[in-house]
Amino acid sequence: MKISVLSKKLWCVHKQLLVLLTPLVFLPFLFTLPEKEGKCLYVVVLMATFWCTEALPLAVTAMLPICLFPTLGILPAKMVCPQYFIETNFLFLSGLVMASSIEEWGLHRRIALKVLSIVGVKPAWLILGMMLTSSFLSMWLSNTATTAMMLPIANAILESLFGDLESLKQRCKSPEDRDNTVINGTDPYSTTTEEIRSESEYQLKVWKGFLICIPYAASIGGTATLTGTAPNLILIGQLKNYFPDCDLINFGSWFAFAFPLMLLFLFLGWLWISFLYGGLNARLCFAKHDHRALAESRAKALMEDDYRKLGPMNFAEGAISFFFVLFAVLLFTRDPKFVTGWSVFFKKGYVSDAVTGVIIVSILFFFPSQKPSLKWWFDPKASNTPYVPLLSWKKAQDSVPWNIILLLGGGFAMAKACEESGLASWIGGHLQPLAEVPPAAAVMLITAFLACFTEFASNTATIIIFLPVIALRVSVNPLYFMIPATVGCSYAFMLPVSTPPNSIAFASGHLMVKDMVKTGFVMNILGILSVSLAMNTWGVAMFSLTVTCDICGKHTMLL
């Protein structure tokens, strides 16, 4: 059999081969390392391989601790199973339910159109509006849902600015290409001049800039809140495993650190994308009456018309807006650290962010979506329509990605096993040489490594694999490395397969891989620099990270 034929056959079954062969390849861990630590490392490496290669579905790999840890004698089942629905998962679930109610009543579209109409329609300002809107929505919705919602809005605006995309591509063709299409009788733009071709190329660049900024902004925005992306919740869950008494990070303190970082990175990313795709020019600041101005006025009219079609805010949208703001305010003010929060009214340690989230979203399931009327009770002729709450359980159930919740649980189970088996301490003992690396340099190296690794693996799987190791970096407060590592896992910009938002934008057919690589490479560098700056300035002050410690003193220091 030819090698090419054999290789194709092997590729067809490569996932099955990985599932069968990987456990055999790593068997030496069971016999060459200390018994309990070796068994735990065997499971960790096995799961890491399956997560990175997706030999099994991510959620299925996440459930392996339930069968492997008990059978290998690492942890009993009664300790493993509760990790799959700990307090952190309830916070994540409440955020998802709130997001589903926002989508149910179209509030996200109203927010998007309003912001875009405010920033204006000049390309650079419109890119900024797209990025601000996408990042804000992604703080509460999933970055995938945000991208899926924003791309159709962007395409509608672009068509009003530049016309049909296929026609635009035709106008960008070189004279030789146009001659060929004229011979074939298919070019309606045979009289296109060089000036029009140049303008069309500019418009096509701007189009790409619009499409590429949305998934990038959605990924950046998710880092600003604990519920915005799964790695943030993994950090909280693993902190509770390793340092049970540590309460430095909650919804409010994380937002106070990550939101300025998000704004900084968004601004730098906007400058880079606008520069690369033609949005930064004299028209940004000065009005100019030409054909572009006419197109911009059409686009502005389209946005205003779309917003007008939404009509005035109805009772359901108003109610969702109220509960959304209440949800955010209560989470921010529970225990913001810099002032006394409302949690002091309850027994210390009893009320958490998860409790707050579940209280608010529970109200959505019985609060009416229509304005209540006393008149209805006394009017025998009034129609007896069914009672409709703001959110139904079916809608909430359909909107919750249960696979991600299992993935979170698998990460928490792995972290628990690493601690209980002694693997965490064993790894920490082998990291002594890393103490010689300056902490500031180590932050950049860790962030850069994880930002590159997450280009090929999901950000959740990446942080689950590496956070236990990062947490035990010697002689430095663990948060100093865990926080930038967590944020860096969301900075996947270079490849279409890196994140679902990138894939959605690439699937539109208007972007090429080289566009994402060229733009994303610089975005990664800007992200690494932004995280390093944030961590070494306000991050150090906010989380009291100036004190160093050894491995034995970490628990005491973090109290």
C-alpha positions as CSV (number, residue, x, y, z in Angstrom):
1,M,0.0,0.0,0.0
2,K,1.3,3.4,-0.9
3,I,2.4,5.7,1.9
4,S,0.1,8.5,0.8
5,V,-2.9,6.1,0.9
6,L,-1.9,4.7,4.3
7,S,-1.4,8.2,5.8
8,K,-4.9,9.2,4.6
9,K,-6.4,6.1,6.2
10,L,-4.5,6.8,9.5
11,W,-5.8,10.3,9.5
12,C,-9.3,9.1,9.1
13,V,-9.0,7.2,12.4
14,H,-6.4,9.4,14.1
15,K,-8.8,10.3,17.0
16,Q,-9.6,6.7,17.7
17,L,-5.9,5.8,17.6
18,L,-5.1,8.6,20.1
19,V,-7.8,7.4,22.5
20,L,-6.3,3.9,22.4
21,L,-2.5,4.7,22.3
22,T,-2.2,7.7,24.6
23,P,-3.0,5.7,27.8
24,L,-0.2,3.2,26.8
25,V,2.3,5.9,26.0
26,F,2.1,7.6,29.4
27,L,2.0,4.3,31.4
28,P,5.6,4.8,32.6
29,F,4.3,7.7,34.9
30,L,2.6,5.0,37.0
31,F,5.9,3.1,37.7
32,T,8.7,5.7,37.7
33,L,7.2,8.5,39.9
34,P,5.9,8.4,43.5
35,E,2.8,6.3,43.6
36,K,0.0,8.8,44.2
37,E,1.7,11.7,42.5
38,G,2.5,9.5,39.4
39,K,-1.1,8.3,39.1
40,C,-2.5,11.9,39.3
41,L,0.0,13.1,36.8
42,Y,-0.9,10.2,34.5
43,V,-4.6,11.3,34.5
44,V,-3.7,15.0,34.1
45,V,-1.4,14.4,31.1
46,L,-4.0,12.0,29.6
47,M,-6.7,14.6,29.9
48,A,-4.5,17.4,28.6
49,T,-3.7,15.3,25.5
50,F,-7.4,14.6,24.8
51,W,-8.3,18.2,25.3
52,C,-5.6,19.5,23.0
53,T,-6.3,17.0,20.3
54,E,-10.0,16.8,20.9
55,A,-9.7,13.0,20.5
56,L,-12.8,12.9,22.6
57,P,-15.4,15.7,22.9
58,L,-14.2,18.2,25.5
59,A,-17.1,17.5,27.9
60,V,-16.5,13.8,27.7
61,T,-12.8,14.2,28.6
62,A,-13.9,16.5,31.5
63,M,-15.9,13.6,33.0
64,L,-12.9,11.2,33.0
65,P,-11.9,12.2,36.6
66,I,-15.2,10.6,37.8
67,C,-14.0,7.2,36.7
68,L,-10.2,7.5,36.8
69,F,-9.6,9.2,40.1
70,P,-11.6,6.7,42.2
71,T,-10.4,3.6,40.3
72,L,-6.7,4.6,40.6
73,G,-7.1,5.4,44.3
74,I,-6.4,9.1,43.9
75,L,-9.7,10.5,45.2
76,P,-13.0,8.8,46.3
77,A,-16.0,9.4,44.1
78,K,-17.8,11.4,46.9
79,M,-15.0,14.0,46.7
80,V,-14.8,14.1,42.9
81,C,-18.5,14.4,41.9
82,P,-19.3,17.5,44.0
83,Q,-16.6,19.4,42.1
84,Y,-18.8,19.4,39.0
85,F,-21.4,21.8,40.5
86,I,-19.6,23.9,43.1
87,E,-20.5,27.5,43.9
88,T,-18.6,28.9,40.9
89,N,-20.7,27.0,38.5
90,F,-23.8,28.5,39.9
91,L,-22.4,32.0,39.3
92,F,-21.7,31.0,35.7
93,L,-25.2,29.5,35.4
94,S,-26.8,32.7,36.7
95,G,-24.8,34.8,34.2
96,L,-25.9,32.5,31.3
97,V,-29.6,32.7,32.4
98,M,-29.4,36.5,32.6
99,A,-27.9,36.6,29.1
100,S,-30.6,34.3,27.7
101,S,-33.3,36.8,29.0
102,I,-31.5,39.7,27.3
103,E,-31.5,37.8,24.0
104,E,-35.1,36.7,24.4
105,W,-36.4,40.3,24.4
106,G,-33.8,41.7,21.9
107,L,-32.3,44.2,24.4
108,H,-28.8,43.4,23.0
109,R,-29.8,44.6,19.5
110,R,-31.2,47.8,20.9
111,I,-28.0,48.5,22.8
112,A,-25.8,47.7,19.7
113,L,-27.8,50.0,17.3
114,K,-27.8,52.8,19.9
115,V,-24.1,52.8,20.5
116,L,-23.4,52.6,16.7
117,S,-25.6,55.5,16.0
118,I,-23.8,57.6,18.7
119,V,-20.3,57.0,17.4
120,G,-21.1,57.8,13.8
121,V,-20.4,56.1,10.6
122,K,-16.8,57.1,9.6
123,P,-14.9,53.8,9.3
124,A,-12.6,54.3,12.2
125,W,-15.4,55.6,14.5
126,L,-17.7,52.8,13.4
127,I,-14.9,50.2,14.1
128,L,-14.6,51.7,17.5
129,G,-18.4,51.5,18.0
130,M,-18.4,47.9,16.9
131,M,-15.6,47.0,19.3
132,L,-17.1,48.9,22.3
133,T,-20.5,47.3,21.7
134,S,-19.1,43.8,21.1
135,S,-16.9,44.0,24.2
136,F,-19.7,45.3,26.4
137,L,-22.2,42.6,25.3
138,S,-19.5,40.0,25.7
139,M,-19.1,40.9,29.4
140,W,-22.5,39.4,29.9
141,L,-23.3,37.3,26.9
142,S,-21.0,34.6,25.5
143,N,-18.4,35.9,23.1
144,T,-19.8,33.4,20.5
145,A,-23.4,34.8,20.8
146,T,-22.1,38.3,20.7
147,T,-20.2,37.7,17.5
148,A,-23.1,35.9,15.9
149,M,-25.4,38.8,16.7
150,M,-23.0,41.7,15.7
151,L,-21.8,40.3,12.3
152,P,-25.2,40.7,10.5
153,I,-25.5,44.2,11.8
154,A,-22.0,45.0,10.5
155,N,-22.8,43.5,7.1
156,A,-25.9,45.5,6.8
157,I,-24.0,48.7,7.6
158,L,-21.2,47.8,5.2
159,E,-23.6,47.1,2.3
160,S,-25.2,50.5,2.8
161,L,-21.7,52.1,2.8
162,F,-20.0,50.2,0.0
163,G,-22.8,48.3,-1.8
164,D,-22.8,44.5,-2.5
165,L,-19.6,42.7,-1.6
166,E,-19.4,40.7,-4.8
167,S,-19.7,43.8,-6.9
168,L,-17.0,45.4,-4.7
169,K,-14.7,42.5,-5.3
170,Q,-15.3,42.8,-9.0
171,R,-14.3,46.5,-9.0
172,C,-11.1,45.5,-7.2
173,K,-9.8,43.3,-10.0
174,S,-6.7,44.2,-11.9
175,P,-7.1,45.5,-15.5
176,E,-6.0,42.1,-16.9
177,D,-8.6,40.3,-14.8
178,R,-11.3,42.7,-16.0
179,D,-10.3,42.2,-19.6
180,N,-10.7,38.4,-19.2
181,T,-14.1,38.8,-17.6
182,V,-15.2,41.2,-20.3
183,I,-14.2,38.7,-23.0
184,N,-16.4,36.2,-21.2
185,G,-19.2,38.7,-21.0
186,T,-19.5,38.7,-17.3
187,D,-18.1,42.1,-16.1
188,P,-20.7,44.8,-15.6
189,Y,-17.8,47.2,-14.6
190,S,-15.8,47.2,-17.8
191,T,-15.4,51.0,-17.7
192,T,-14.0,50.9,-14.2
193,T,-11.1,53.4,-13.9
194,E,-7.9,52.9,-11.8
195,E,-9.2,55.5,-9.4
196,I,-12.4,53.5,-8.8
197,R,-10.3,50.3,-8.4
198,S,-8.1,52.0,-5.8
199,E,-11.2,53.2,-3.9
200,S,-12.7,49.8,-4.1
201,E,-9.6,48.2,-2.6
202,Y,-9.8,50.7,0.3
203,Q,-13.4,49.8,0.9
204,L,-12.6,46.1,0.8
205,K,-9.9,46.6,3.4
206,V,-12.3,48.5,5.6
207,W,-14.8,45.7,5.2
208,K,-12.2,43.2,6.5
209,G,-11.4,45.5,9.4
210,F,-15.1,45.6,10.4
211,L,-15.4,41.8,10.3
212,I,-12.2,41.1,12.2
213,C,-12.7,43.6,15.0
214,I,-15.9,42.0,16.2
215,P,-14.6,38.6,17.3
216,Y,-11.4,40.2,18.7
217,A,-13.5,42.7,20.8
218,A,-15.8,39.9,22.0
219,S,-12.8,37.9,23.3
220,I,-11.3,41.0,25.0
221,G,-14.7,42.0,26.5
222,G,-15.2,38.6,28.1
223,T,-12.1,39.1,30.4
224,A,-13.7,42.1,32.2
225,T,-16.2,40.1,34.3
226,L,-16.0,36.8,36.2
227,T,-18.9,35.5,34.3
228,G,-17.7,36.8,30.9
229,T,-15.6,33.8,30.0
230,A,-14.9,30.3,31.5
231,P,-11.2,30.8,32.4
232,N,-12.1,33.5,34.9
233,L,-14.3,31.1,36.7
234,I,-11.7,28.4,36.6
235,L,-9.3,30.8,38.4
236,I,-11.9,31.4,41.2
237,G,-12.7,27.7,41.6
238,Q,-9.0,26.7,41.7
239,L,-8.2,29.4,44.2
240,K,-10.9,28.0,46.5
241,N,-9.2,24.6,46.2
242,Y,-5.7,25.7,46.9
243,F,-6.3,28.6,49.2
244,P,-9.8,28.1,50.8
245,D,-9.6,31.2,52.9
246,C,-8.5,33.5,50.1
247,D,-11.2,36.1,49.3
248,L,-9.2,38.7,47.4
249,I,-11.0,38.0,44.1
250,N,-14.7,38.3,43.7
251,F,-16.9,39.9,41.0
252,G,-16.3,43.5,42.2
253,S,-12.5,43.2,42.7
254,W,-12.0,41.4,39.4
255,F,-14.0,44.0,37.5
256,A,-12.0,46.8,39.1
257,F,-8.8,45.2,37.9
258,A,-9.9,43.8,34.5
259,F,-12.2,46.5,33.2
260,P,-9.5,49.2,32.9
261,L,-7.3,46.5,31.3
262,M,-10.0,45.8,28.8
263,L,-10.4,49.5,27.9
264,L,-6.6,49.9,27.5
265,F,-6.4,46.8,25.2
266,L,-9.5,47.8,23.2
267,F,-8.0,51.2,22.6
268,L,-4.7,49.8,21.4
269,G,-6.4,47.2,19.3
270,W,-8.7,49.8,17.8
271,L,-5.6,51.9,16.8
272,W,-3.9,48.9,15.2
273,I,-7.0,47.5,13.3
274,S,-7.9,51.0,12.1
275,F,-4.4,51.7,11.0
276,L,-4.1,48.3,9.2
277,Y,-7.5,48.4,7.5
278,G,-7.6,52.1,6.4
279,G,-9.8,53.7,9.0
280,L,-7.2,56.2,10.3
281,N,-7.1,59.1,8.0
282,A,-7.9,62.8,7.8
283,R,-11.6,62.0,7.4
284,L,-11.6,60.8,11.0
285,C,-11.6,64.4,12.3
286,F,-12.6,66.5,9.4
287,A,-15.9,66.5,7.4
288,K,-15.5,66.1,3.6
289,H,-18.3,66.3,1.1
290,D,-17.7,63.5,-1.5
291,H,-19.0,60.1,-2.5
292,R,-17.8,58.6,0.8
293,A,-19.9,61.2,2.7
294,L,-23.0,60.2,0.7
295,A,-22.4,56.5,1.5
296,E,-21.9,57.4,5.2
297,S,-25.1,59.3,5.3
298,R,-26.9,56.3,3.8
299,A,-25.4,54.0,6.4
300,K,-26.4,56.4,9.2
301,A,-29.9,56.5,7.8
302,L,-30.0,52.7,7.8
303,M,-29.0,52.4,11.5
304,E,-31.5,55.1,12.5
305,D,-34.2,53.3,10.5
306,D,-33.3,49.9,12.1
307,Y,-33.4,51.5,15.6
308,R,-36.7,53.2,14.8
309,K,-38.2,49.9,13.7
310,L,-37.6,48.6,17.2
311,G,-40.1,51.1,18.5
312,P,-40.1,52.5,22.1
313,M,-38.7,50.3,24.8
314,N,-41.5,48.0,25.9
315,F,-42.3,46.8,29.5
316,A,-40.3,43.5,29.1
317,E,-37.2,45.3,27.9
318,G,-37.4,47.8,30.7
319,A,-37.8,45.1,33.3
320,I,-34.9,43.2,31.9
321,S,-32.8,46.4,31.9
322,F,-33.7,47.0,35.5
323,F,-32.8,43.4,36.6
324,F,-29.6,43.5,34.5
325,V,-28.4,46.7,36.2
326,L,-29.5,45.3,39.6
327,F,-27.6,42.1,38.9
328,A,-24.4,44.0,38.1
329,V,-24.7,46.5,41.0
330,L,-25.3,43.8,43.6
331,L,-22.4,41.7,42.3
332,F,-20.1,44.8,42.3
333,T,-21.1,46.0,45.8
334,R,-21.3,42.7,47.7
335,D,-17.6,42.9,48.9
336,P,-15.7,45.4,46.7
337,K,-12.7,45.4,49.2
338,F,-12.0,49.2,48.9
339,V,-15.3,50.0,50.7
340,T,-17.7,48.0,53.0
341,G,-20.1,45.9,50.9
342,W,-23.6,44.9,51.7
343,S,-22.5,41.4,52.7
344,V,-21.8,42.7,56.2
345,F,-25.5,42.5,56.9
346,F,-25.2,38.7,56.8
347,K,-23.2,36.1,58.6
348,K,-19.6,36.3,57.5
349,G,-18.8,33.9,54.6
350,Y,-22.4,32.8,54.0
351,V,-23.4,35.1,51.1
352,S,-21.4,34.8,47.9
353,D,-21.6,36.0,44.3
354,A,-23.4,32.8,43.4
355,V,-26.1,33.5,45.9
356,T,-26.6,37.0,44.5
357,G,-26.8,35.7,40.9
358,V,-29.3,33.0,41.7
359,I,-31.6,35.3,43.6
360,I,-31.8,37.8,40.7
361,V,-32.3,35.2,37.9
362,S,-34.9,33.3,39.9
363,I,-37.1,36.5,39.8
364,L,-37.0,36.4,36.0
365,F,-39.0,33.2,36.0
366,F,-42.1,34.7,37.6
367,F,-41.8,38.5,36.9
368,P,-44.4,39.4,34.2
369,S,-43.4,40.4,30.7
370,Q,-46.5,42.5,30.3
371,K,-47.4,45.5,32.4
372,P,-49.7,44.4,35.2
373,S,-53.1,46.0,35.2
374,L,-55.6,46.3,38.1
375,K,-58.3,47.1,35.5
376,W,-58.0,43.6,34.1
377,W,-59.3,42.1,37.3
378,F,-62.5,44.1,37.2
379,D,-63.2,44.0,33.4
380,P,-65.2,40.8,32.5
381,K,-64.7,41.5,28.8
382,A,-60.9,41.7,29.1
383,S,-59.1,38.9,27.2
384,N,-57.7,36.1,29.4
385,T,-54.3,35.7,27.8
386,P,-51.8,33.2,29.4
387,Y,-49.4,34.7,31.9
388,V,-46.0,35.0,30.3
389,P,-43.0,35.6,32.6
390,L,-39.8,37.3,31.5
391,L,-38.1,34.0,31.0
392,S,-39.2,30.4,30.6
393,W,-37.2,27.4,31.8
394,K,-37.2,25.9,28.3
395,K,-35.5,29.0,26.9
396,A,-33.0,29.1,29.7
397,Q,-32.3,25.4,29.4
398,D,-31.7,25.7,25.6
399,S,-29.3,28.6,26.2
400,V,-27.1,27.0,28.7
401,P,-24.0,25.3,27.3
402,W,-24.0,22.3,29.6
403,N,-20.8,21.1,28.0
404,I,-18.9,24.1,29.4
405,I,-20.3,23.5,32.9
406,L,-18.9,19.9,32.7
407,L,-15.6,21.3,31.4
408,L,-15.5,23.7,34.4
409,G,-16.3,20.7,36.7
410,G,-13.5,18.6,35.2
411,G,-11.1,21.4,35.8
412,F,-12.1,21.8,39.4
413,A,-11.9,18.0,39.9
414,M,-8.4,18.0,38.4
415,A,-7.3,20.8,40.7
416,K,-8.7,19.0,43.8
417,A,-6.8,15.8,42.8
418,C,-3.6,17.7,42.3
419,E,-3.8,19.1,45.8
420,E,-5.0,16.0,47.6
421,S,-2.5,13.6,45.9
422,G,0.5,15.8,46.6
423,L,1.2,16.4,42.9
424,A,0.9,20.1,43.3
425,S,3.6,20.2,46.0
426,W,5.7,17.7,44.0
427,I,5.7,20.0,41.0
428,G,6.3,23.0,43.1
429,G,9.5,21.3,44.5
430,H,10.8,20.9,41.0
431,L,10.3,24.6,40.1
432,Q,13.1,26.0,42.3
433,P,15.3,27.0,39.3
434,L,12.4,29.3,38.1
435,A,12.9,31.5,41.2
436,E,15.9,33.1,39.4
437,V,13.7,34.5,36.7
438,P,12.6,38.1,37.5
439,P,8.8,38.1,38.3
440,A,8.0,40.9,35.8
441,A,9.7,38.9,33.0
442,A,8.0,35.7,34.2
443,V,4.6,37.4,33.9
444,M,5.3,38.3,30.2
445,L,6.6,34.8,29.5
446,I,3.7,33.0,31.1
447,T,1.1,35.3,29.3
448,A,2.9,34.9,26.0
449,F,3.1,31.1,26.3
450,L,-0.5,30.6,27.2
451,A,-1.7,33.1,24.5
452,C,0.2,31.0,21.9
453,F,-1.0,27.7,23.4
454,T,-4.6,28.7,23.3
455,E,-4.4,29.4,19.6
456,F,-4.5,25.6,19.2
457,A,-6.6,24.5,22.3
458,S,-9.7,25.9,23.9
459,N,-9.0,28.6,26.5
460,T,-10.9,26.6,29.1
461,A,-8.8,23.5,28.6
462,T,-5.6,25.6,28.5
463,I,-6.1,27.2,31.8
464,I,-7.3,23.9,33.4
465,I,-4.0,22.3,32.3
466,F,-1.6,25.0,33.3
467,L,-3.1,26.9,36.3
468,P,-2.1,24.2,38.9
469,V,1.5,24.5,37.8
470,I,1.5,28.3,37.6
471,A,-0.1,28.5,41.1
472,L,3.0,26.9,42.6
473,R,5.7,29.1,41.1
474,V,8.0,29.6,44.1
475,S,8.8,32.7,46.1
476,V,6.1,34.9,44.6
477,N,2.4,35.5,45.5
478,P,0.6,33.0,43.2
479,L,-2.0,35.6,42.1
480,Y,0.8,37.5,40.5
481,F,1.0,34.8,37.8
482,M,-2.4,33.2,38.0
483,I,-4.3,36.4,37.0
484,P,-2.3,37.3,33.9
485,A,-2.3,33.6,32.9
486,T,-6.1,33.5,33.1
487,V,-6.5,36.7,31.1
488,G,-3.9,35.6,28.5
489,C,-5.9,32.4,27.8
490,S,-8.6,34.6,26.2
491,Y,-6.1,36.3,23.9
492,A,-6.4,34.0,20.9
493,F,-6.4,36.1,17.7
494,M,-4.2,34.5,15.1
495,L,-6.1,31.5,13.7
496,P,-9.7,30.9,12.7
497,V,-9.8,27.7,14.8
498,S,-8.6,29.5,18.0
499,T,-12.0,30.5,19.2
500,P,-15.6,30.1,18.0
501,P,-15.9,33.9,17.4
502,N,-12.9,33.7,15.1
503,S,-14.4,30.8,13.3
504,I,-17.7,32.6,12.8
505,A,-16.0,35.6,11.3
506,F,-13.9,33.5,9.1
507,A,-16.9,31.4,8.0
508,S,-18.3,34.6,6.4
509,G,-15.9,33.9,3.5
510,H,-14.5,37.5,3.4
511,L,-11.4,36.9,5.6
512,M,-8.3,34.9,4.8
513,V,-6.1,33.1,7.3
514,K,-3.2,35.5,6.5
515,D,-5.5,38.4,7.5
516,M,-6.0,36.9,10.9
517,V,-2.4,36.0,11.4
518,K,-1.1,39.4,10.4
519,T,-3.6,41.2,12.6
520,G,-3.6,38.7,15.4
521,F,0.1,38.6,15.8
522,V,0.3,42.2,16.8
523,M,-2.9,41.9,18.8
524,N,-1.2,39.2,20.9
525,I,1.8,41.4,21.5
526,L,-0.4,44.3,22.5
527,G,-2.3,42.0,24.8
528,I,0.8,40.7,26.5
529,L,2.1,44.2,27.1
530,S,-1.2,45.4,28.4
531,V,-1.6,42.6,30.9
532,S,2.0,43.1,32.1
533,L,1.4,46.8,32.6
534,A,-1.9,46.2,34.4
535,M,-0.4,43.5,36.7
536,N,2.6,45.6,37.7
537,T,0.7,48.8,38.4
538,W,-2.8,48.8,39.7
539,G,-2.9,44.9,39.9
540,V,-0.1,44.9,42.5
541,A,-1.7,47.6,44.5
542,M,-5.3,46.1,44.4
543,F,-4.4,42.6,45.4
544,S,-1.5,43.5,47.8
545,L,1.0,41.5,45.8
546,T,4.2,43.3,47.0
547,V,4.9,40.6,49.7
548,T,6.8,37.6,48.5
549,C,6.5,34.2,50.1
550,D,7.8,30.7,49.9
551,I,5.7,27.6,49.2
552,C,5.0,27.0,52.9
553,G,3.9,30.6,53.5
554,K,1.5,31.0,50.6
555,H,-1.6,30.0,52.4
556,T,-0.9,32.4,55.3
557,M,-0.1,35.3,52.9
558,L,-3.3,35.0,50.9
559,L,-5.6,35.1,53.9
